[in-house]
């Protein structure tokens, strides 16, 4: 297997440009504001109820434009996002949901099925072109491929949630559904498998509950 990196003059120029851009970003020294941190993580809440306010398709495109730039191992980018927007699509999804999640999904303007492509490695000649042998690490190793697809697809799903909040939307991630039913309904005949769901929209704050407790640093963290 050839794993030696061979860069063309054009690629070397692109590398130099990327290095300069990364250095420039660091030199700016600008951190997220306290309000921004609250918006995307610290004070943000998962939502169960939704206002009757649509989410424009342009905003969904903006979210993905942020998500696609997030890091994945070897730039595999295995996540696949199916945006359930129409009433017809919601009815197809309805039969795959746990009963407690049906109304949440039907009321949400958009619910995303976050999946991952188990055959992501087929795209590595494009996404990881500087290493011609990278595809072979997964093509004949089902365990490695499945593990990498699930791990990196989950990471990209997290990017989606953060990006949505950063652009002013609320989120409602959920795992109360039948993965096999979703895969049969939406991904039959493909190499894509569902991971989790996330509703997007403008949350109805009158329907949230008190914040549940979290662990403190010393309870779950250790420094060696």
C-alpha atoms as a printed R data frame, in Angstrom:
    type eleno elety resid chain resno       x      y      z
1   ATOM     1    CA   UNK     A     1   0.000  0.000  0.000
2   ATOM     2    CA   UNK     A     2   1.387  3.373 -1.007
3   ATOM     3    CA   UNK     A     3   1.043  5.804  1.904
4   ATOM     4    CA   UNK     A     4   3.798  8.213  0.869
5   ATOM     5    CA   UNK     A     5   2.595 11.779  0.433
6   ATOM     6    CA   UNK     A     6   3.572 13.345 -2.882
7   ATOM     7    CA   UNK     A     7   2.645 16.988 -3.372
8   ATOM     8    CA   UNK     A     8   2.485 18.783 -6.680
9   ATOM     9    CA   UNK     A     9   3.726 22.379 -6.947
10  ATOM    10    CA   UNK     A    10   0.096 23.518 -6.938
11  ATOM    11    CA   UNK     A    11  -0.596 21.543 -3.745
12  ATOM    12    CA   UNK     A    12   2.532 22.941 -2.087
13  ATOM    13    CA   UNK     A    13   1.318 26.456 -2.866
14  ATOM    14    CA   UNK     A    14  -2.084 25.601 -1.370
15  ATOM    15    CA   UNK     A    15  -0.378 24.255  1.762
16  ATOM    16    CA   UNK     A    16   1.597 27.480  2.187
17  ATOM    17    CA   UNK     A    17  -1.595 29.489  1.758
18  ATOM    18    CA   UNK     A    18  -3.412 27.366  4.338
19  ATOM    19    CA   UNK     A    19  -0.562 27.741  6.824
20  ATOM    20    CA   UNK     A    20  -0.579 31.519  6.411
21  ATOM    21    CA   UNK     A    21  -4.353 31.647  6.892
22  ATOM    22    CA   UNK     A    22  -4.144 29.531 10.068
23  ATOM    23    CA   UNK     A    23  -1.403 31.753 11.487
24  ATOM    24    CA   UNK     A    24  -3.419 34.865 10.690
25  ATOM    25    CA   UNK     A    25  -6.472 33.446 12.444
26  ATOM    26    CA   UNK     A    26  -4.487 32.766 15.620
27  ATOM    27    CA   UNK     A    27  -2.875 36.196 15.545
28  ATOM    28    CA   UNK     A    28  -6.258 37.907 15.668
29  ATOM    29    CA   UNK     A    29  -6.543 36.748 19.262
30  ATOM    30    CA   UNK     A    30 -10.330 37.127 19.304
31  ATOM    31    CA   UNK     A    31 -12.277 34.709 21.500
32  ATOM    32    CA   UNK     A    32 -16.003 34.092 21.572
33  ATOM    33    CA   UNK     A    33 -17.892 36.492 23.783
34  ATOM    34    CA   UNK     A    34 -19.538 35.333 27.003
35  ATOM    35    CA   UNK     A    35 -22.902 35.821 25.310
36  ATOM    36    CA   UNK     A    36 -21.873 33.648 22.364
37  ATOM    37    CA   UNK     A    37 -20.743 30.853 24.698
38  ATOM    38    CA   UNK     A    38 -24.081 31.056 26.506
39  ATOM    39    CA   UNK     A    39 -25.957 30.961 23.193
40  ATOM    40    CA   UNK     A    40 -24.338 27.816 21.840
41  ATOM    41    CA   UNK     A    41 -23.613 25.794 25.009
42  ATOM    42    CA   UNK     A    42 -23.786 27.170 28.539
43  ATOM    43    CA   UNK     A    43 -27.315 28.584 28.699
44  ATOM    44    CA   UNK     A    44 -28.778 26.943 25.593
45  ATOM    45    CA   UNK     A    45 -31.575 24.447 26.105
46  ATOM    46    CA   UNK     A    46 -32.882 21.472 24.170
47  ATOM    47    CA   UNK     A    47 -36.443 22.120 23.045
48  ATOM    48    CA   UNK     A    48 -39.545 19.944 23.000
49  ATOM    49    CA   UNK     A    49 -42.010 22.521 21.665
50  ATOM    50    CA   UNK     A    50 -41.804 24.785 18.661
51  ATOM    51    CA   UNK     A    51 -43.168 28.102 17.471
52  ATOM    52    CA   UNK     A    52 -45.056 28.174 14.187
53  ATOM    53    CA   UNK     A    53 -42.193 29.867 12.382
54  ATOM    54    CA   UNK     A    54 -40.565 28.371  9.298
55  ATOM    55    CA   UNK     A    55 -36.855 27.743  8.820
56  ATOM    56    CA   UNK     A    56 -35.744 28.993  5.387
57  ATOM    57    CA   UNK     A    57 -33.883 26.608  3.117
58  ATOM    58    CA   UNK     A    58 -31.132 29.221  2.830
59  ATOM    59    CA   UNK     A    59 -30.500 28.915  6.552
60  ATOM    60    CA   UNK     A    60 -30.131 25.146  6.287
61  ATOM    61    CA   UNK     A    61 -27.567 25.707  3.550
62  ATOM    62    CA   UNK     A    62 -25.719 28.155  5.806
63  ATOM    63    CA   UNK     A    63 -25.638 25.570  8.581
64  ATOM    64    CA   UNK     A    64 -24.124 22.964  6.298
65  ATOM    65    CA   UNK     A    65 -21.545 25.431  4.990
66  ATOM    66    CA   UNK     A    66 -20.305 25.704  8.588
67  ATOM    67    CA   UNK     A    67 -20.563 21.973  9.320
68  ATOM    68    CA   UNK     A    68 -18.575 20.916  6.267
69  ATOM    69    CA   UNK     A    69 -15.515 22.830  7.498
70  ATOM    70    CA   UNK     A    70 -15.384 20.950 10.814
71  ATOM    71    CA   UNK     A    71 -12.581 18.483 11.371
72  ATOM    72    CA   UNK     A    72 -12.980 14.740 10.805
73  ATOM    73    CA   UNK     A    73 -10.236 12.136 10.883
74  ATOM    74    CA   UNK     A    74  -8.506 11.964  7.494
75  ATOM    75    CA   UNK     A    75 -11.159 14.375  6.215
76  ATOM    76    CA   UNK     A    76 -13.515 11.436  5.731
77  ATOM    77    CA   UNK     A    77 -16.693 13.540  6.112
78  ATOM    78    CA   UNK     A    78 -18.986 10.483  6.454
79  ATOM    79    CA   UNK     A    79 -22.067 12.304  7.789
80  ATOM    80    CA   UNK     A    80 -25.166 12.506  5.638
81  ATOM    81    CA   UNK     A    81 -27.991 14.878  6.559
82  ATOM    82    CA   UNK     A    82 -31.598 14.331  5.524
83  ATOM    83    CA   UNK     A    83 -33.721 17.406  6.296
84  ATOM    84    CA   UNK     A    84 -37.329 16.373  6.910
85  ATOM    85    CA   UNK     A    85 -39.392 19.495  6.092
86  ATOM    86    CA   UNK     A    86 -42.609 18.593  4.306
87  ATOM    87    CA   UNK     A    87 -45.709 17.089  5.875
88  ATOM    88    CA   UNK     A    88 -45.389 14.074  3.580
89  ATOM    89    CA   UNK     A    89 -41.841 13.399  4.762
90  ATOM    90    CA   UNK     A    90 -42.859 13.873  8.399
91  ATOM    91    CA   UNK     A    91 -45.584 11.259  7.984
92  ATOM    92    CA   UNK     A    92 -42.976  8.815  6.680
93  ATOM    93    CA   UNK     A    93 -40.804  9.535  9.707
94  ATOM    94    CA   UNK     A    94 -43.709  9.359 12.149
95  ATOM    95    CA   UNK     A    95 -43.953  5.560 12.025
96  ATOM    96    CA   UNK     A    96 -40.298  5.230 13.026
97  ATOM    97    CA   UNK     A    97 -40.583  7.317 16.194
98  ATOM    98    CA   UNK     A    98 -41.168  6.437 19.816
99  ATOM    99    CA   UNK     A    99 -44.668  7.655 20.804
100 ATOM   100    CA   UNK     A   100 -43.341 10.443 23.037
101 ATOM   101    CA   UNK     A   101 -41.411 11.954 20.139
102 ATOM   102    CA   UNK     A   102 -44.180 12.019 17.527
103 ATOM   103    CA   UNK     A   103 -45.689 15.394 18.448
104 ATOM   104    CA   UNK     A   104 -42.244 16.976 18.840
105 ATOM   105    CA   UNK     A   105 -41.274 16.026 15.315
106 ATOM   106    CA   UNK     A   106 -44.615 16.880 13.717
107 ATOM   107    CA   UNK     A   107 -44.539 20.348 15.302
108 ATOM   108    CA   UNK     A   108 -40.919 21.115 14.422
109 ATOM   109    CA   UNK     A   109 -40.307 23.029 11.182
110 ATOM   110    CA   UNK     A   110 -37.396 20.707 10.356
111 ATOM   111    CA   UNK     A   111 -36.080 17.449 11.752
112 ATOM   112    CA   UNK     A   112 -32.699 16.259 10.522
113 ATOM   113    CA   UNK     A   113 -31.823 12.600 10.249
114 ATOM   114    CA   UNK     A   114 -28.103 12.524 10.945
115 ATOM   115    CA   UNK     A   115 -26.638  9.469  9.299
116 ATOM   116    CA   UNK     A   116 -23.262  8.220  8.173
117 ATOM   117    CA   UNK     A   117 -22.104  6.510  4.992
118 ATOM   118    CA   UNK     A   118 -20.366  3.214  5.732
119 ATOM   119    CA   UNK     A   119 -18.741  3.423  2.294
120 ATOM   120    CA   UNK     A   120 -17.337  6.906  2.921
121 ATOM   121    CA   UNK     A   121 -13.904  5.684  1.832
122 ATOM   122    CA   UNK     A   122 -15.033  5.671 -1.811
123 ATOM   123    CA   UNK     A   123 -14.731  9.456 -1.717
124 ATOM   124    CA   UNK     A   124 -11.252  9.549 -0.188
125 ATOM   125    CA   UNK     A   125  -9.494  9.964 -3.561
126 ATOM   126    CA   UNK     A   126 -11.221 13.364 -3.630
127 ATOM   127    CA   UNK     A   127 -11.220 14.260  0.063
128 ATOM   128    CA   UNK     A   128  -7.748 12.926  0.957
129 ATOM   129    CA   UNK     A   129  -6.117 13.066 -2.467
130 ATOM   130    CA   UNK     A   130  -2.553 13.591 -1.240
131 ATOM   131    CA   UNK     A   131  -2.494 10.015  0.130
132 ATOM   132    CA   UNK     A   132  -3.484  7.585 -2.648
133 ATOM   133    CA   UNK     A   133  -3.377  4.589 -0.303
134 ATOM   134    CA   UNK     A   134  -5.746  6.001  2.331
135 ATOM   135    CA   UNK     A   135  -8.825  4.343  0.866
136 ATOM   136    CA   UNK     A   136  -7.271  0.915  1.340
137 ATOM   137    CA   UNK     A   137  -7.236  1.380  5.128
138 ATOM   138    CA   UNK     A   138 -11.030  0.982  5.135
139 ATOM   139    CA   UNK     A   139 -12.061 -0.697  1.878
140 ATOM   140    CA   UNK     A   140 -11.301 -4.220  3.088
141 ATOM   141    CA   UNK     A   141 -11.735 -3.602  6.820
142 ATOM   142    CA   UNK     A   142 -15.434 -3.433  7.680
143 ATOM   143    CA   UNK     A   143 -14.844 -2.888 11.398
144 ATOM   144    CA   UNK     A   144 -12.504  0.045 10.826
145 ATOM   145    CA   UNK     A   145 -14.859  1.565  8.256
146 ATOM   146    CA   UNK     A   146 -17.957  1.225 10.439
147 ATOM   147    CA   UNK     A   147 -16.191  2.573 13.521
148 ATOM   148    CA   UNK     A   148 -14.758  5.560 11.684
149 ATOM   149    CA   UNK     A   149 -18.055  6.336  9.943
150 ATOM   150    CA   UNK     A   150 -20.007  6.283 13.210
151 ATOM   151    CA   UNK     A   151 -17.438  8.268 15.178
152 ATOM   152    CA   UNK     A   152 -16.867 10.997 12.626
153 ATOM   153    CA   UNK     A   153 -20.514 11.160 11.595
154 ATOM   154    CA   UNK     A   154 -21.422 11.756 15.237
155 ATOM   155    CA   UNK     A   155 -18.834 14.531 15.444
156 ATOM   156    CA   UNK     A   156 -20.347 16.164 12.368
157 ATOM   157    CA   UNK     A   157 -23.810 15.889 13.894
158 ATOM   158    CA   UNK     A   158 -22.496 17.831 16.864
159 ATOM   159    CA   UNK     A   159 -21.103 20.479 14.528
160 ATOM   160    CA   UNK     A   160 -24.591 20.784 13.046
161 ATOM   161    CA   UNK     A   161 -26.169 21.420 16.441
162 ATOM   162    CA   UNK     A   162 -23.599 24.067 17.368
163 ATOM   163    CA   UNK     A   163 -23.872 25.743 13.957
164 ATOM   164    CA   UNK     A   164 -27.671 25.846 14.196
165 ATOM   165    CA   UNK     A   165 -27.536 27.548 17.587
166 ATOM   166    CA   UNK     A   166 -24.851 29.952 16.397
167 ATOM   167    CA   UNK     A   167 -27.171 31.043 13.576
168 ATOM   168    CA   UNK     A   168 -30.088 31.661 15.913
169 ATOM   169    CA   UNK     A   169 -32.014 28.394 15.795
170 ATOM   170    CA   UNK     A   170 -32.973 26.120 18.656
171 ATOM   171    CA   UNK     A   171 -32.382 22.377 18.597
172 ATOM   172    CA   UNK     A   172 -34.053 19.254 19.899
173 ATOM   173    CA   UNK     A   173 -31.752 16.238 19.575
174 ATOM   174    CA   UNK     A   174 -33.348 12.862 20.198
175 ATOM   175    CA   UNK     A   175 -32.645  9.158 20.073
176 ATOM   176    CA   UNK     A   176 -36.137  7.781 20.702
177 ATOM   177    CA   UNK     A   177 -36.712  6.093 17.362
178 ATOM   178    CA   UNK     A   178 -36.167  2.834 15.513
179 ATOM   179    CA   UNK     A   179 -32.910  3.007 13.548
180 ATOM   180    CA   UNK     A   180 -33.752 -0.042 11.443
181 ATOM   181    CA   UNK     A   181 -37.126  1.416 10.498
182 ATOM   182    CA   UNK     A   182 -35.555  4.724  9.464
183 ATOM   183    CA   UNK     A   183 -32.864  2.974  7.448
184 ATOM   184    CA   UNK     A   184 -35.520  0.911  5.671
185 ATOM   185    CA   UNK     A   185 -37.750  3.919  5.021
186 ATOM   186    CA   UNK     A   186 -35.170  6.478  3.949
187 ATOM   187    CA   UNK     A   187 -31.861  4.752  3.163
188 ATOM   188    CA   UNK     A   188 -32.863  1.409  1.673
189 ATOM   189    CA   UNK     A   189 -30.434  0.194 -0.965
190 ATOM   190    CA   UNK     A   190 -27.691  2.573  0.171
191 ATOM   191    CA   UNK     A   191 -24.668  2.312  2.449
192 ATOM   192    CA   UNK     A   192 -26.049  5.033  4.756
193 ATOM   193    CA   UNK     A   193 -27.118  4.247  8.324
194 ATOM   194    CA   UNK     A   194 -29.015  6.548 10.684
195 ATOM   195    CA   UNK     A   195 -27.407  7.753 13.907
196 ATOM   196    CA   UNK     A   196 -29.664 10.258 15.673
197 ATOM   197    CA   UNK     A   197 -32.318 12.895 15.011
198 ATOM   198    CA   UNK     A   198 -32.304 16.613 15.693
199 ATOM   199    CA   UNK     A   199 -35.254 18.955 15.300
200 ATOM   200    CA   UNK     A   200 -34.495 22.530 14.265
201 ATOM   201    CA   UNK     A   201 -36.597 25.645 14.613
202 ATOM   202    CA   UNK     A   202 -37.549 28.383 17.017
203 ATOM   203    CA   UNK     A   203 -38.255 26.863 20.397
204 ATOM   204    CA   UNK     A   204 -41.329 27.529 22.507
205 ATOM   205    CA   UNK     A   205 -39.715 28.480 25.818
206 ATOM   206    CA   UNK     A   206 -43.004 27.959 27.680
207 ATOM   207    CA   UNK     A   207 -42.526 24.211 27.241
208 ATOM   208    CA   UNK     A   208 -39.045 23.723 28.673
209 ATOM   209    CA   UNK     A   209 -38.377 22.372 32.165
210 ATOM   210    CA   UNK     A   210 -35.774 23.128 34.805
211 ATOM   211    CA   UNK     A   211 -32.193 22.441 33.847
212 ATOM   212    CA   UNK     A   212 -31.007 19.033 35.022
213 ATOM   213    CA   UNK     A   213 -27.791 18.657 37.031
214 ATOM   214    CA   UNK     A   214 -24.361 18.165 35.508
215 ATOM   215    CA   UNK     A   215 -21.174 16.589 36.856
216 ATOM   216    CA   UNK     A   216 -18.473 18.801 38.298
217 ATOM   217    CA   UNK     A   217 -14.930 18.626 36.910
218 ATOM   218    CA   UNK     A   218 -13.539 16.456 39.701
219 ATOM   219    CA   UNK     A   219 -16.334 13.902 39.288
220 ATOM   220    CA   UNK     A   220 -15.545 12.942 35.695
221 ATOM   221    CA   UNK     A   221 -12.184 14.471 34.793
222 ATOM   222    CA   UNK     A   222  -8.675 13.445 35.657
223 ATOM   223    CA   UNK     A   223  -5.273 14.920 34.879
224 ATOM   224    CA   UNK     A   224  -2.264 12.660 34.511
